Amino acid sequence: MADPHHATDAADADAHAYVRGEMQINEQVSTWKLVQNLFSWGSLALASLLLFLVLWFQPNGSFFAGLIGGVVLFVAGFVFLRSGKSH
């Protein structure tokens, strides 16, 4: 019976050419930073929108109270997210 897990010559050459810790990961690092930024800013936008809508549509709520609360949360989050880039 044939061994289905036998590596090909090309795979053997790739395995021997790999040296741990020598691979360039610039693209992976930039992609991860992009994902982190999208999640951070997207979460801030969603939280501000939710606060705005909750304050607006609650019983006896008002549009301006929601707007002020959403803007204050967004500005505070903006300052917090911008101050985190100290390196």
C-alpha positions as a Python dict, from the first residue, in 0.01 Angstrom:
ca = {
    (1, 'M'): (0, 0, 0),
    (2, 'A'): (133, 344, -95),
    (3, 'D'): (212, 605, 170),
    (4, 'P'): (-23, 901, 106),
    (5, 'H'): (188, 1131, 323),
    (6, 'H'): (510, 1105, 120),
    (7, 'A'): (649, 1450, 42),
    (8, 'T'): (747, 1545, -311),
    (9, 'D'): (1094, 1661, -410),
    (10, 'A'): (975, 2024, -431),
    (11, 'A'): (829, 2009, -80),
    (12, 'D'): (1152, 1854, 50),
    (13, 'A'): (1354, 2136, -106),
    (14, 'D'): (1124, 2397, 49),
    (15, 'A'): (1150, 2232, 390),
    (16, 'H'): (1529, 2234, 378),
    (17, 'A'): (1544, 2594, 250),
    (18, 'Y'): (1337, 2728, 542),
    (19, 'V'): (1536, 2877, 828),
    (20, 'R'): (1336, 2960, 1140),
    (21, 'G'): (1326, 3332, 1213),
    (22, 'E'): (1464, 3440, 875),
    (23, 'M'): (1138, 3507, 688),
    (24, 'Q'): (1041, 3869, 616),
    (25, 'I'): (701, 3942, 769),
    (26, 'N'): (656, 4308, 668),
    (27, 'E'): (331, 4241, 484),
    (28, 'Q'): (186, 4038, 771),
    (29, 'V'): (275, 4312, 1021),
    (30, 'S'): (118, 4586, 809),
    (31, 'T'): (-195, 4375, 756),
    (32, 'W'): (-226, 4310, 1130),
    (33, 'K'): (-188, 4683, 1205),
    (34, 'L'): (-459, 4760, 950),
    (35, 'V'): (-694, 4504, 1107),
    (36, 'Q'): (-628, 4645, 1456),
    (37, 'N'): (-699, 4999, 1337),
    (38, 'L'): (-1018, 4895, 1159),
    (39, 'F'): (-1144, 4713, 1468),
    (40, 'S'): (-1052, 5001, 1701),
    (41, 'W'): (-1203, 5281, 1493),
    (42, 'G'): (-1501, 5069, 1391),
    (43, 'S'): (-1576, 4985, 1754),
    (44, 'L'): (-1556, 5353, 1847),
    (45, 'A'): (-1793, 5447, 1565),
    (46, 'L'): (-2041, 5174, 1663),
    (47, 'A'): (-2030, 5268, 2031),
    (48, 'S'): (-2091, 5635, 1948),
    (49, 'L'): (-2378, 5547, 1716),
    (50, 'L'): (-2537, 5316, 1974),
    (51, 'L'): (-2512, 5578, 2248),
    (52, 'F'): (-2668, 5836, 2016),
    (53, 'L'): (-2956, 5606, 1924),
    (54, 'V'): (-3020, 5490, 2281),
    (55, 'L'): (-3032, 5845, 2416),
    (56, 'W'): (-3250, 5959, 2128),
    (57, 'F'): (-3507, 5678, 2129),
    (58, 'Q'): (-3539, 5614, 2501),
    (59, 'P'): (-3864, 5727, 2662),
    (60, 'N'): (-3848, 6107, 2697),
    (61, 'G'): (-3517, 6107, 2509),
    (62, 'S'): (-3410, 6383, 2278),
    (63, 'F'): (-3216, 6407, 1957),
    (64, 'F'): (-2978, 6669, 2094),
    (65, 'A'): (-2896, 6472, 2411),
    (66, 'G'): (-2811, 6173, 2194),
    (67, 'L'): (-2607, 6385, 1958),
    (68, 'I'): (-2410, 6546, 2240),
    (69, 'G'): (-2350, 6209, 2411),
    (70, 'G'): (-2239, 6044, 2087),
    (71, 'V'): (-2006, 6330, 1996),
    (72, 'V'): (-1854, 6342, 2345),
    (73, 'L'): (-1791, 5966, 2338),
    (74, 'F'): (-1640, 5989, 1989),
    (75, 'V'): (-1409, 6277, 2084),
    (76, 'A'): (-1295, 6098, 2401),
    (77, 'G'): (-1233, 5779, 2203),
    (78, 'F'): (-1053, 5973, 1930),
    (79, 'V'): (-817, 6129, 2185),
    (80, 'F'): (-763, 5791, 2351),
    (81, 'L'): (-691, 5608, 2024),
    (82, 'R'): (-460, 5879, 1892),
    (83, 'S'): (-259, 5895, 2216),
    (84, 'G'): (-184, 5521, 2201),
    (85, 'K'): (62, 5564, 1912),
    (86, 'S'): (365, 5676, 2116),
    (87, 'H'): (631, 5467, 1938),
}
